Amino acid sequence: MFDGITSKFTGIMRTLSGKGKISEKNVRDAVDEIKEALLDADVNLRVVRRFVNSTLDEALGEKVLASVNPGQQFTKIVYDKMVELLGGTESANLLLKGRDTTSIILLMGLQGSGKTTAAHKLAHRLKKEGRSVMLVADDLVRPAAITQLQVLGEKAGVPVFTIPGEKDPVKVAEAAVSKARHDLIDTVIIDTSGRMHLDEALMNEIQSVARAVHPDETLFVADAMTGQSAVDIAKEFEEKVGISGVILTKFDSDTRGGAALSLRSVVGKPIKFIGTGEKMEDLEQFHPERIASRILGMGDVVSLVEKAQEQFDQKQAEKLAKKIEKNTFDLQDYLEQIENMSKMGTADKIIEMIPGAKGNVSEEDLRLDEFRKQASIIRSMTRFEKENYKIIGPSRRKRIAKGSGTSVADVNRLLKQFEKSRLMMKKVMTNKKLQAAFMKQFGM
């Protein structure tokens, strides 16, 4: 995401940070480049002007030009302005009631914006947070919309409310909320009808549903790849219906960033979530400071650690620590660690979060392909081989290579790497200082 703008911003910052002293011309040239980068990213023209003017005003002051580290000061100003542009310190939390009553979330947007997919991702996220959730199939226009939500709801493990044959979305929404209250369900997510374009019928329908159920959150779902179109449509929904926040879908595929960088300023409502992939888990809370950091090529260590912690199971880690201590760590355990790492996301997502990695680190450097190959090799082994790697002689290695679609050299490399990992882990477990540091990293 933001490939073009990140590359340009990184180049601008690198040029200035290398200077021991910068002049007013240096600042003006850098700001001109920033302006071009933002316009190329399809950012709203008024937003660009405000951003550039406020950055220039602050950057031309004594604080920067007379600073010991003028490049760093300039970078900080640009970062602060970018955070402000994306929403500043404004909370992206959903404004839901306590779990002793029912909260209602109304999703709206154009057809094809990813509204139904966003609904089930949000349901999954809230369920993980301990809330009881019901999805409501209130898109009575798009063919197969109800079936799609039912399939996704089952995948997320949440009930989907429908009234077969009903044509009035208001009646469906009211009945759903009534049932949720009766069943003590604390969160209702209503997936409303979309259209191929804005029209009065769409707006009237959503207005009627909103008036009937009084939602706690009215979230506009927008396709990040549509750029300025998403911003214009969001303005229409805000004026006609009123929105409390935005979910930006396909954020991982948005190479320009025009929608993300314009929405908050133009519409005046926070971006609350971003869709970062096709998996059910790929809905992240929007943090302006983290996104600003990614745009400027500074990485996003906080999100990277959070992703690692999501895959971390404390009981599993304690069990693993005992196995390492007793020297019984086997290839099945090694496979589980590889699988946990792969759940953190694709290589490009991980690279984006590592400071300074964008443009300098490749997927090959992260060895993700190698890990996938290793996982395939281990899965081709018998249970006995996984538990006793030393019995894997030449004939077994040939069979495993054939079964995994790899070479004997690949199998040899894996076994050598596994042996090294076992030795390293044993050293950690016998060195109290290293062990304490390791445990501290995972809050144990």
HELIX and SHEET records of a PDB file:
HELIX    1   1 ASP A    3  SER A   17  1                                  15    
HELIX    2   2 GLU A   24  ASP A   40  1                                  17    
HELIX    3   3 LEU A   45  ALA A   59  1                                  15    
HELIX    4   4 GLU A   62  LEU A   65  1                                   4    
HELIX    5   5 PRO A   70  LEU A   86  1                                  17    
HELIX    6   6 LYS A  115  LYS A  128  1                                  14    
HELIX    7   7 ALA A  145  ALA A  156  1                                  12    
HELIX    8   8 PRO A  169  HIS A  182  1                                  14    
HELIX    9   9 GLU A  200  VAL A  213  1                                  14    
HELIX   10  10 ALA A  224  THR A  226  5                                   3    
HELIX   11  11 GLN A  228  LYS A  240  1                                  13    
HELIX   12  12 PHE A  251  SER A  253  5                                   3    
HELIX   13  13 GLY A  258  VAL A  267  1                                  10    
HELIX   14  14 PRO A  288  ILE A  295  1                                   8    
HELIX   15  15 VAL A  301  GLU A  310  1                                  10    
HELIX   16  16 GLN A  314  GLU A  325  1                                  12    
HELIX   17  17 LEU A  331  SER A  342  1                                  12    
HELIX   18  18 ALA A  347  MET A  353  1                                   7    
HELIX   19  19 GLU A  363  LEU A  366  1                                   4    
HELIX   20  20 LEU A  368  ARG A  379  1                                  12    
HELIX   21  21 ARG A  383  GLU A  387  1                                   5    
HELIX   22  22 TYR A  389  ILE A  391  5                                   3    
HELIX   23  23 PRO A  394  SER A  404  1                                  11    
HELIX   24  24 VAL A  408  THR A  430  1                                  23    
HELIX   25  25 LYS A  432  GLN A  441  1                                  10    
SHEET    1   A 8 VAL A 160  PHE A 161  0                                        
SHEET    2   A 8 VAL A 133  ASP A 138  1                                        
SHEET    3   A 8 THR A 187  THR A 192  1                                        
SHEET    4   A 8 SER A 103  MET A 108  1                                        
SHEET    5   A 8 GLU A 217  ASP A 223  1                                        
SHEET    6   A 8 GLY A 245  THR A 249  1                                        
SHEET    7   A 8 ILE A 271  GLY A 275  1                                        
SHEET    8   A 8 LEU A 283  GLN A 285 -1                                        
END                                                                             
